[in-house]
Amino acid sequence: MPDMITVPSDLLHRQITEVFASWGMSPEHAATAATVMVETDLSGVDSHGIGMLPTYQKLFAEGRLEPKAVPAVVRDHGPAVLIDANKGIGHVASHQAMRAAMDKAKQHGIGVAGVTGSNHYGAAGWYARMAAEEGLVAISLTNVVNPFLVPVRGTERALGTNPIAFAAPTTDPERPVLLDMATTTVAYGKVNIARRADKPLPAGWAINGEGGAETDSHKAFESRRLAPLGGTRELGAHKGYGLALMVEILCATLTGARISDLATGHFFLVLDPSAFRDRADFEADMAELLGRMRGNAPVDPAAPVLIPGDPEHESVTRRRQEGIPVVSTLVEEVRTVCAASGASFLLAG
């Protein structure tokens, strides 16, 4: 098999839904989760698309992911709502929660939704973008049950990668401002990508048992010890640690999702700009701000200043035409998932 194959997005979607259907997931829920995953791969965030399928298979086999779960609203109070995912895959409950927060923002000017009892929900940015495409400003957060982050001055893993995503609309609904970042230096999925490609890690991504830099991607994948955003105290790792703790409070403590229960929590905040000012004025000021950023004199004229979300937009455009690259190691992992699930394997070259 070649080192990498290129897969059309619709085939990748069918492959994922085949697996989810074999687990007993409803067609609607399977399609929702697969859409989030495939659109994440299209955007170039390869760590959170089909690359997560082996992890979801493990959660399912361990009884930690209930594919037939139906999310339920457990609290609904003014602009706030809390949804219990009932151990279902996180994409489904999160899609419902973001939609609820968006509806409340359109009614109240602000909408807040929490999710408890959940699992991994994919890329945080997908949900923030979902709101921005309808002219809303949004924040999407999730805690991560498995600890990766070693806090500043600590020696043990204590928090997840706890990502933060923010999106704001522009005059082009398909090109919002979109920031999606882990509060560790990198997401664990990127360590996994390096492992699959047998590549070393840059210093500052992972930490060894003595507190120094771990550059062996295979060792880092096994030890799961990531540095807070910043890498070291001198370079601002205390800020990454503080942000990770904030996400933990909003996603786990506030929603009731506790690490001891192996449950993941999510948090969504949505604002309607028209509740604050005339929408046309907001859009004009956004255009001026982004134009000012893009107009900043670059160090290299061939590499102009970007807006968060530009690389993802360019990736979507390219991959819709050329297909999604999938490394051979992942293809074989998907084949193994299909064999374990009794699902058809569709990615054969």
C-alpha positions as CSV (number, residue, x, y, z in Angstrom):
1,M,0.0,0.0,0.0
2,P,1.3,3.5,-0.7
3,D,2.3,5.7,2.2
4,M,-0.9,7.8,1.7
5,I,-4.1,7.5,-0.3
6,T,-6.5,10.3,-1.2
7,V,-10.2,9.8,-0.4
8,P,-13.2,11.8,-1.6
9,S,-15.1,13.3,1.2
10,D,-18.3,11.5,0.4
11,L,-16.6,8.1,0.6
12,L,-15.0,9.0,3.9
13,H,-18.5,10.0,5.1
14,R,-19.9,6.6,4.0
15,Q,-17.1,4.8,5.7
16,I,-17.7,6.5,9.0
17,T,-21.5,6.0,8.9
18,E,-20.9,2.3,8.0
19,V,-19.0,1.8,11.3
20,F,-21.5,3.8,13.4
21,A,-24.5,2.0,11.9
22,S,-22.8,-1.3,12.8
23,W,-22.7,-0.2,16.4
24,G,-26.5,0.5,16.3
25,M,-26.4,4.3,16.0
26,S,-29.4,5.8,14.3
27,P,-29.0,7.0,10.7
28,E,-29.6,10.6,11.8
29,H,-27.0,10.5,14.6
30,A,-24.5,8.6,12.5
31,A,-24.8,11.2,9.7
32,T,-24.4,14.1,12.2
33,A,-21.2,12.7,13.7
34,A,-19.8,11.7,10.3
35,T,-20.5,15.2,8.9
36,V,-18.6,16.8,11.8
37,M,-15.7,14.5,11.3
38,V,-15.5,14.7,7.6
39,E,-15.8,18.5,7.5
40,T,-13.0,18.6,10.1
41,D,-10.8,16.5,7.8
42,L,-11.7,18.8,4.9
43,S,-10.5,21.8,7.0
44,G,-7.1,20.2,7.4
45,V,-7.5,19.3,11.1
46,D,-6.5,15.6,10.5
47,S,-6.2,14.9,14.2
48,H,-10.0,15.2,14.9
49,G,-11.7,13.6,11.8
50,I,-11.6,10.0,10.8
51,G,-8.3,9.8,12.8
52,M,-10.4,9.6,15.9
53,L,-12.4,6.5,14.7
54,P,-10.0,4.0,16.4
55,T,-10.4,5.9,19.7
56,Y,-14.2,5.9,19.4
57,Q,-14.1,2.1,18.7
58,K,-12.0,1.7,21.9
59,L,-14.5,3.7,23.9
60,F,-17.4,1.7,22.4
61,A,-15.6,-1.6,23.2
62,E,-15.0,-0.5,26.8
63,G,-18.7,0.4,27.3
64,R,-17.9,4.1,27.7
65,L,-19.7,5.2,24.5
66,E,-23.3,4.3,24.1
67,P,-24.1,4.6,20.3
68,K,-27.9,4.4,20.9
69,A,-28.0,7.2,23.4
70,V,-30.5,10.1,22.9
71,P,-29.4,13.4,24.4
72,A,-31.9,14.9,26.8
73,V,-32.5,18.5,28.0
74,V,-32.2,18.4,31.8
75,R,-32.4,22.1,32.6
76,D,-33.8,25.0,30.5
77,H,-33.6,28.4,32.3
78,G,-34.0,31.6,30.2
79,P,-31.0,31.9,27.9
80,A,-29.3,28.8,29.4
81,V,-29.8,25.1,28.8
82,L,-28.1,21.9,30.0
83,I,-28.1,18.7,28.0
84,D,-27.2,15.2,29.1
85,A,-25.5,13.2,26.3
86,N,-26.2,10.0,28.2
87,K,-22.8,8.6,27.3
88,G,-23.5,9.1,23.6
89,I,-20.9,10.3,21.1
90,G,-20.2,13.9,21.7
91,H,-20.9,15.3,18.2
92,V,-24.6,14.6,18.5
93,A,-25.3,16.2,21.8
94,S,-23.0,19.1,21.0
95,H,-24.7,19.8,17.7
96,Q,-28.0,19.9,19.6
97,A,-26.6,22.1,22.3
98,M,-25.0,24.6,19.9
99,R,-28.3,24.8,18.0
100,A,-30.1,25.5,21.3
101,A,-27.6,28.2,22.2
102,M,-28.0,29.8,18.8
103,D,-31.8,29.8,19.1
104,K,-31.6,31.4,22.6
105,A,-29.1,34.0,21.3
106,K,-31.6,35.0,18.6
107,Q,-34.3,35.3,21.3
108,H,-32.3,36.9,24.2
109,G,-29.2,38.3,22.5
110,I,-27.2,35.6,24.4
111,G,-27.4,31.9,24.6
112,V,-25.5,29.5,26.8
113,A,-25.5,25.7,26.6
114,G,-23.7,23.1,28.6
115,V,-23.4,19.3,27.9
116,T,-22.7,16.7,30.6
117,G,-22.3,12.9,30.4
118,S,-20.7,13.1,27.0
119,N,-17.7,11.8,25.0
120,H,-15.2,13.4,22.6
121,Y,-17.0,15.9,20.4
122,G,-14.4,16.3,17.6
123,A,-13.0,19.7,16.7
124,A,-14.1,22.6,18.9
125,G,-14.0,24.9,16.0
126,W,-16.7,23.1,14.1
127,Y,-19.4,24.2,16.5
128,A,-18.2,27.8,16.7
129,R,-18.2,28.0,12.9
130,M,-21.7,26.6,12.9
131,A,-22.9,29.7,14.7
132,A,-20.8,32.1,12.8
133,E,-22.3,30.9,9.5
134,E,-25.6,32.3,10.8
135,G,-24.2,35.7,11.7
136,L,-23.5,34.9,15.4
137,V,-20.4,35.2,17.6
138,A,-19.6,32.0,19.4
139,I,-17.2,30.2,21.8
140,S,-16.9,26.4,22.0
141,L,-15.1,24.7,24.8
142,T,-14.6,21.1,26.0
143,N,-12.7,19.4,28.7
144,V,-10.9,16.1,28.1
145,V,-11.3,13.2,30.5
146,N,-7.9,11.6,29.9
147,P,-5.3,13.9,31.4
148,F,-2.5,15.1,29.2
149,L,-1.4,18.5,30.5
150,V,1.3,18.6,33.1
151,P,0.8,21.9,35.1
152,V,3.6,24.4,35.6
153,R,5.7,23.3,38.6
154,G,4.0,19.9,38.5
155,T,5.2,16.4,37.6
156,E,2.0,14.6,36.9
157,R,-0.7,14.8,34.2
158,A,-3.6,16.7,35.6
159,L,-5.8,18.2,32.8
160,G,-6.8,17.4,29.3
161,T,-5.8,19.4,26.2
162,N,-9.0,21.4,26.9
163,P,-9.4,23.3,23.6
164,I,-10.9,26.8,23.1
165,A,-12.6,27.8,19.9
166,F,-13.9,31.2,18.9
167,A,-15.7,32.3,15.7
168,A,-17.1,35.6,14.5
169,P,-19.1,36.2,11.3
170,T,-17.8,38.2,8.3
171,T,-19.6,39.4,5.2
172,D,-18.7,36.1,3.7
173,P,-20.6,33.4,5.6
174,E,-18.3,30.7,4.4
175,R,-15.2,32.5,5.7
176,P,-15.7,33.5,9.3
177,V,-12.9,34.4,11.8
178,L,-12.2,31.0,13.4
179,L,-9.7,30.3,16.2
180,D,-9.4,26.7,17.4
181,M,-6.5,25.9,19.8
182,A,-5.6,23.5,22.4
183,T,-4.4,24.8,25.8
184,T,-1.5,22.4,25.5
185,T,1.2,23.4,23.0
186,V,-0.4,21.0,20.6
187,A,-3.3,18.6,20.6
188,Y,-2.5,15.0,21.4
189,G,-3.9,14.0,18.0
190,K,-0.9,15.8,16.4
191,V,1.4,13.6,18.4
192,N,-0.5,10.7,17.0
193,I,-0.1,12.0,13.5
194,A,3.7,12.3,14.0
195,R,3.7,8.7,15.4
196,R,1.9,7.4,12.4
197,A,4.4,9.1,10.1
198,D,7.3,8.1,12.3
199,K,8.5,11.7,12.7
200,P,10.2,13.3,15.7
201,L,8.4,16.0,17.7
202,P,9.6,19.6,18.1
203,A,10.9,20.4,21.6
204,G,8.2,22.0,23.7
205,W,5.3,19.7,22.6
206,A,5.8,16.8,25.1
207,I,7.5,16.3,28.4
208,N,9.5,13.3,29.6
209,G,9.4,11.7,33.1
210,E,12.2,14.1,34.2
211,G,10.4,17.2,33.1
212,G,12.5,17.8,30.0
213,A,11.5,17.8,26.4
214,E,10.4,14.5,24.8
215,T,11.0,14.5,21.0
216,D,10.4,10.8,20.3
217,S,6.8,10.7,18.9
218,H,6.4,7.0,19.9
219,K,7.4,7.6,23.5
220,A,5.3,10.7,23.7
221,F,2.3,8.9,22.3
222,E,2.7,6.3,25.1
223,S,3.4,8.6,28.0
224,R,0.7,11.2,27.0
225,R,2.6,14.0,28.8
226,L,2.0,17.3,27.1
227,A,3.3,20.8,27.9
228,P,0.9,23.7,28.6
229,L,0.6,26.2,25.8
230,G,3.9,28.1,25.9
231,G,6.0,25.1,26.6
232,T,8.0,26.5,29.5
233,R,7.3,28.9,32.4
234,E,9.6,31.5,30.7
235,L,7.6,31.3,27.5
236,G,4.2,31.6,29.1
237,A,3.2,28.0,30.0
238,H,1.5,29.4,33.1
239,K,-1.0,31.1,30.8
240,G,-1.8,27.9,29.0
241,Y,-2.2,26.1,32.3
242,G,-4.6,28.8,33.5
243,L,-6.7,28.7,30.4
244,A,-6.9,24.9,30.6
245,L,-8.2,25.2,34.2
246,M,-10.8,27.8,33.1
247,V,-12.1,25.4,30.5
248,E,-12.2,22.6,33.1
249,I,-14.3,24.8,35.3
250,L,-16.8,25.8,32.6
251,C,-17.1,22.3,31.0
252,A,-16.8,19.9,33.9
253,T,-17.4,21.7,37.2
254,L,-20.3,23.9,35.9
255,T,-22.0,21.1,34.0
256,G,-21.5,18.4,36.6
257,A,-19.3,16.3,34.3
258,R,-16.6,14.9,36.6
259,I,-13.4,13.1,35.7
260,S,-14.1,10.4,38.2
261,D,-17.2,9.5,36.2
262,L,-15.2,9.3,33.0
263,A,-17.6,11.8,31.5
264,T,-16.8,14.7,29.3
265,G,-18.5,18.1,29.4
266,H,-18.8,20.9,26.8
267,F,-19.7,24.6,27.0
268,F,-21.1,26.9,24.3
269,L,-21.6,30.6,24.4
270,V,-23.4,32.5,21.6
271,L,-23.9,36.2,21.1
272,D,-26.1,37.9,18.6
273,P,-24.3,41.1,17.4
274,S,-27.6,42.8,16.6
275,A,-28.4,42.8,20.4
276,F,-25.5,45.1,20.9
277,R,-25.5,47.3,17.8
278,D,-26.7,47.7,14.2
279,R,-25.6,44.6,12.3
280,A,-24.4,46.7,9.3
281,D,-22.2,48.7,11.6
282,F,-20.8,45.6,13.2
283,E,-20.0,44.1,9.8
284,A,-18.4,47.3,8.6
285,D,-16.1,47.4,11.6
286,M,-15.3,43.8,11.3
287,A,-14.3,44.3,7.6
288,E,-12.1,47.3,8.7
289,L,-10.4,45.3,11.4
290,L,-9.7,42.3,9.3
291,G,-8.5,44.6,6.4
292,R,-6.1,46.2,8.9
293,M,-4.7,42.8,9.9
294,R,-4.3,41.6,6.4
295,G,-2.7,44.9,5.4
296,N,0.0,44.6,8.1
297,A,3.4,44.7,6.3
298,P,4.7,41.0,6.2
299,V,8.2,39.9,7.0
300,D,8.1,37.9,3.7
301,P,5.9,39.4,0.9
302,A,5.2,35.8,-0.2
303,A,3.7,35.0,3.2
304,P,1.1,37.7,4.1
305,V,-0.5,38.1,7.5
306,L,-3.4,35.6,7.9
307,I,-6.7,35.8,9.8
308,P,-7.5,32.8,12.1
309,G,-9.5,30.4,9.8
310,D,-7.7,31.3,6.6
311,P,-5.7,28.0,6.5
312,E,-8.8,26.0,7.1
313,H,-10.8,27.8,4.4
314,E,-8.0,27.1,1.9
315,S,-7.8,23.5,2.9
316,V,-11.5,23.0,2.4
317,T,-11.3,24.5,-1.1
318,R,-8.4,22.3,-2.0
319,R,-9.6,19.1,-0.4
320,R,-13.1,19.3,-1.9
321,Q,-11.4,19.1,-5.3
322,E,-8.4,16.8,-4.6
323,G,-9.8,14.6,-1.8
324,I,-8.7,14.0,1.8
325,P,-5.2,12.5,2.3
326,V,-5.2,9.5,4.7
327,V,-1.9,7.9,5.7
328,S,-1.5,4.2,5.3
329,T,-1.2,3.6,9.0
330,L,-4.6,5.1,9.6
331,V,-6.1,3.2,6.7
332,E,-5.0,0.0,8.4
333,E,-6.4,1.2,11.7
334,V,-9.7,1.9,10.0
335,R,-9.6,-1.6,8.5
336,T,-9.1,-3.0,12.0
337,V,-12.1,-1.0,13.3
338,C,-14.3,-2.3,10.5
339,A,-13.3,-5.9,11.2
340,A,-14.0,-5.5,14.9
341,S,-17.4,-3.8,14.1
342,G,-18.5,-6.1,11.3
343,A,-18.7,-3.0,9.1
344,S,-17.7,-2.9,5.4
345,F,-14.3,-1.6,4.7
346,L,-14.6,1.0,1.9
347,L,-11.1,2.6,1.8
348,A,-9.3,-0.2,-0.1
349,G,-7.0,1.4,-2.7
